Amino acid sequence: MSEPNPSDAEPRPAKNSSKSLLQRLTTFMRRSEPEDRDDIKAVLEAAHDRQVLDGESYAMISGALEVANQTVADIMVPRSKMDMLDVGKPLAEVLPEIIETGHSRFPVYEDDRDNIVGILLAKDLLLSISNPAIDLRPLVRPAVFIPETKRLNVLLHEFRSSRNHLAIVVDEHGGISGLVSMEDVLEQIVGDIEDEYDEDAEKTIFQTGTNSWRAMGITEIDVFNRSFNTELPNDDYDTLGGWLAAELGRIPRRGDSISHQGLNITVVGADAKRALWLHLQHDIADPLAPSNPSE
């Protein structure tokens, strides 16, 4: 029996899959000759439909394009929702705040919350945790201040080049209007991918504490009502995020908060189009906890 012709054998996988993807996408785009951003989006959709781009690659490239159109004001945590530390307090007093919020970086102010003097890294406190009376000032690092109008793609480049991960946002008058982190920017690119490939894609509500939960914006209204014994209307919208947008009268932003039937609902993740993640907190001592929230 003769050996098979090498030319008939299946081609070997490309050694560099990223390069292979780039080559295929470049070839596809040359055929279409896009002239502006909308044309590029249309080409990407066509490439995805024809399986030139897989779902993950398509979502990431689309997210990267969207970031170029967004500004810091679109995703920042507003001033009223910022977790900040008073530099005048000893470690023994601020440590509970650090543990409760779980952040790795904190804006630090002196006397007034508008007077931000720097950034404190939680890891820097680990070396001093044995001395609860230590002064925080020597541990404070310089803060980076940026305008609300800065574009996210520019900010991401600055974050990477400066190795900073947090920036304080100021308005046109120099007042503090919020903060933004590198993670916030990256979530605009990869956030949808993480949701799509979640290990338990059918589950949309996750209990995080005795009286607290984390819910996806795509949680169905009927599921939410059954889980928390609420009565959100489902005539005009199907999801929790859609209801929240209607209540706010605009697209939800990170830090937005609303109370409804004993629940405090806060947006903890959002993009330019919708709310992605919500934090739910009962404002009563012994709530009726959901038994099977995603059934």
Secondary structure as the mmCIF struct_conf table of DSSP 4:
data_model
#
loop_
_struct_conf.conf_type_id
_struct_conf.id
_struct_conf.beg_label_comp_id
_struct_conf.beg_label_asym_id
_struct_conf.beg_label_seq_id
_struct_conf.end_label_comp_id
_struct_conf.end_label_asym_id
_struct_conf.end_label_seq_id
HELX_LH_PP_P HELX_LH_PP_P1 SER A 2 ASN A 5
HELX_RH_3T_P HELX_RH_3T_P1 PRO A 6 ASP A 8
BEND BEND1 ALA A 9 ALA A 9
HELX_LH_PP_P HELX_LH_PP_P2 GLU A 10 ALA A 14
BEND BEND2 LYS A 15 LYS A 15
HELX_RH_AL_P HELX_RH_AL_P1 SER A 17 SER A 32
BEND BEND3 ASP A 36 ASP A 36
HELX_RH_AL_P HELX_RH_AL_P2 ARG A 37 ASP A 49
TURN_TY1_P TURN_TY1_P1 ARG A 50 GLN A 51
BEND BEND4 VAL A 52 LEU A 53
HELX_RH_AL_P HELX_RH_AL_P3 GLY A 55 ASN A 69
STRN STRN1 THR A 71 THR A 71
HELX_RH_AL_P HELX_RH_AL_P4 VAL A 72 ILE A 75
HELX_LH_PP_P HELX_LH_PP_P3 MET A 76 MET A 76
STRN STRN2 VAL A 77 PRO A 78
HELX_RH_3T_P HELX_RH_3T_P2 ARG A 79 LYS A 81
STRN STRN3 LEU A 85 ASP A 86
TURN_TY1_P TURN_TY1_P2 VAL A 87 GLY A 88
BEND BEND5 LYS A 89 LYS A 89
HELX_RH_AL_P HELX_RH_AL_P5 LEU A 91 THR A 101
BEND BEND6 SER A 104 SER A 104
STRN STRN4 ARG A 105 TYR A 109
BEND BEND7 GLU A 110 ASP A 112
TURN_TY1_P TURN_TY1_P3 ARG A 113 ASP A 114
STRN STRN5 ILE A 116 LEU A 121
HELX_RH_AL_P HELX_RH_AL_P6 ALA A 122 LEU A 126
TURN_TY1_P TURN_TY1_P4 LEU A 127 SER A 130
TURN_TY1_P TURN_TY1_P5 PRO A 132 ALA A 133
BEND BEND8 LEU A 136 LEU A 136
HELX_RH_3T_P HELX_RH_3T_P3 ARG A 137 LEU A 139
HELX_LH_PP_P HELX_LH_PP_P4 VAL A 140 VAL A 140
STRN STRN6 ARG A 141 ARG A 141
HELX_LH_PP_P HELX_LH_PP_P5 PRO A 142 VAL A 144
STRN STRN7 PHE A 145 PRO A 147
TURN_TY1_P TURN_TY1_P6 GLU A 148 THR A 149
STRN STRN8 ARG A 151 ARG A 151
HELX_RH_AL_P HELX_RH_AL_P7 LEU A 152 SER A 162
TURN_TY1_P TURN_TY1_P7 ARG A 163 ARG A 163
STRN STRN9 LEU A 166 VAL A 170
TURN_TY1_P TURN_TY1_P8 GLU A 172 HIS A 173
BEND BEND9 GLY A 174 GLY A 174
STRN STRN10 ILE A 176 SER A 181
HELX_RH_AL_P HELX_RH_AL_P8 MET A 182 GLU A 196
TURN_TY1_P TURN_TY1_P9 TYR A 197 TYR A 197
TURN_TY1_P TURN_TY1_P10 GLU A 199 GLU A 202
STRN STRN11 ILE A 205 GLY A 209
TURN_TY1_P TURN_TY1_P11 THR A 210 ASN A 211
STRN STRN12 SER A 212 MET A 216
TURN_TY1_P TURN_TY1_P12 GLY A 217 ILE A 218
STRN STRN13 GLU A 220 GLU A 220
HELX_RH_AL_P HELX_RH_AL_P9 ILE A 221 PHE A 228
TURN_TY1_P TURN_TY1_P13 ASN A 229 ASN A 229
BEND BEND10 ASP A 235 ASP A 236
BEND BEND11 ASP A 238 ASP A 238
STRN STRN14 THR A 239 THR A 239
HELX_RH_AL_P HELX_RH_AL_P10 LEU A 240 LEU A 248
TURN_TY1_P TURN_TY1_P14 GLY A 249 GLY A 249
BEND BEND12 ARG A 250 ARG A 250
TURN_TY1_P TURN_TY1_P15 ARG A 254 GLY A 255
STRN STRN15 SER A 257 HIS A 260
TURN_TY1_P TURN_TY1_P16 GLN A 261 GLY A 262
STRN STRN16 LEU A 263 ALA A 270
BEND BEND13 ALA A 272 ARG A 274
STRN STRN17 ALA A 275 HIS A 282
BEND BEND14 ASP A 283 ASP A 286
BEND BEND15 SER A 291 ASN A 292
TURN_TY1_P TURN_TY1_P17 PRO A 293 SER A 294
#
